[in-house]
Amino acid sequence: MRAAGLAALDTVSAAHGVRSAEVAVALMAQQGVIAPITSATKVAHVESFSRAVSPELTPREFTQLKAAGTS
């Protein structure tokens, strides 16, 4: 992923108070990917993935992330 993509993830995740990985999963979900491939070896990972469905990305954020090459 390009540096612009990481910066966009950081910006959007900070705006929602979640981790960048959670925004990345939310972005996939909003694109219709209903089963993103994730891996969990700890309870904290599962909790993080469950939080990933809560950030509702605005159209502007969605466009910003797509333009930055995060998907």
C-alpha positions as CSV (number, residue, x, y, z in Angstrom):
1,M,0.0,0.0,0.0
2,R,1.3,3.4,-0.8
3,A,2.2,6.0,1.8
4,A,-0.9,8.0,0.7
5,G,-3.1,5.0,1.5
6,L,-1.7,4.6,4.9
7,A,-2.1,8.4,5.6
8,A,-5.7,8.2,4.5
9,L,-6.4,5.2,6.7
10,D,-4.8,7.1,9.7
11,T,-6.8,10.2,9.0
12,V,-10.1,8.4,8.8
13,S,-9.4,6.1,11.7
14,A,-8.6,9.1,13.9
15,A,-11.8,10.7,12.9
16,H,-13.8,7.7,14.0
17,G,-11.6,6.8,17.1
18,V,-10.8,3.3,15.8
19,R,-7.7,1.5,14.5
20,S,-6.6,1.7,10.8
21,A,-7.2,-2.0,10.4
22,E,-10.8,-1.5,11.5
23,V,-11.3,1.2,8.8
24,A,-9.8,-1.1,6.2
25,V,-12.3,-3.8,7.1
26,A,-15.1,-1.3,7.1
27,L,-14.1,-0.1,3.7
28,M,-14.2,-3.6,2.3
29,A,-17.6,-4.2,3.9
30,Q,-19.0,-1.0,2.4
31,Q,-17.8,-2.2,-1.0
32,G,-19.9,-5.3,-0.7
33,V,-17.1,-7.7,0.5
34,I,-19.1,-9.6,3.0
35,A,-16.4,-12.0,4.2
36,P,-13.1,-10.2,4.4
37,I,-10.2,-12.6,5.2
38,T,-9.0,-11.9,8.7
39,S,-7.0,-13.9,11.2
40,A,-7.5,-13.9,14.9
41,T,-5.2,-15.5,17.5
42,K,-6.3,-13.5,20.4
43,V,-9.7,-12.3,21.8
44,A,-8.6,-8.7,21.2
45,H,-8.4,-9.5,17.4
46,V,-11.9,-10.7,17.4
47,E,-13.1,-7.6,19.3
48,S,-11.3,-5.4,16.8
49,F,-12.9,-7.1,13.9
50,S,-16.4,-6.7,15.5
51,R,-15.7,-3.0,15.9
52,A,-14.8,-2.8,12.2
53,V,-18.5,-2.9,11.2
54,S,-19.3,0.2,13.3
55,P,-17.4,3.0,11.5
56,E,-19.9,4.1,8.8
57,L,-17.6,5.8,6.4
58,T,-19.0,9.0,4.9
59,P,-19.0,9.3,1.1
60,R,-16.1,11.8,1.3
61,E,-14.1,9.3,3.4
62,F,-14.9,6.4,1.1
63,T,-13.8,8.5,-1.9
64,Q,-10.6,9.6,-0.1
65,L,-9.7,6.1,0.8
66,K,-10.4,4.8,-2.7
67,A,-8.4,7.6,-4.3
68,A,-5.4,6.9,-2.0
69,G,-5.3,3.3,-3.2
70,T,-6.4,1.5,-0.1
71,S,-8.6,-1.0,-1.9
